[in-house]
Amino acid sequence: MDAMLTIFTDSLVMASLVFPPFSHQQMEDWVHRNLDHQKEFGYGLFSVILKSTRLLIGDCGLEQMDVEDEKVVELGYDFRSDYWHQGYATEAATAVRDYGFGALNLTKLVSLIRVGNHSSRRVAERVGMTLISEFTRFGNIKYWRYGIRRRKYHDYR
């Protein structure tokens, strides 16, 4: 739990997610919510562990949610800011994309990225996603909606 809290108390990470840093209780609630999602849908977030040190540096996975009145599966990723710009998010997102289209046989994936988060935008583009729309969530926060369909994925590979 403390390793995840390192990510979700990082002000740089939380600025891109538009939430204040998590308390210990909020982190515990987040973990339980994600475990419940995994039980209900059969997929969720994976821990990203750096092989050389066995350090938890992030999470990446799939979450079902409602976006713009549509049920979608989001490919999301959160990483410690001291591990940004090293290719880990792209590597993890590529593996999760392949898992979603291959093992889970999903037809499309989206990524929701706060407008202005160009690093996350580049990750989405590197895994073959394209900009679908810009929309507002949580009152007045603007997001980019990126997406990829399985047939595009097969063309992309």
Summary of the structure (lengths in Angstrom):
residues: 157
radius of gyration: 15.0
end to end distance: 35.8
largest distance: 43.7
contacts: 444
relative contact order: 0.13
helix: 41%
strand: 34%
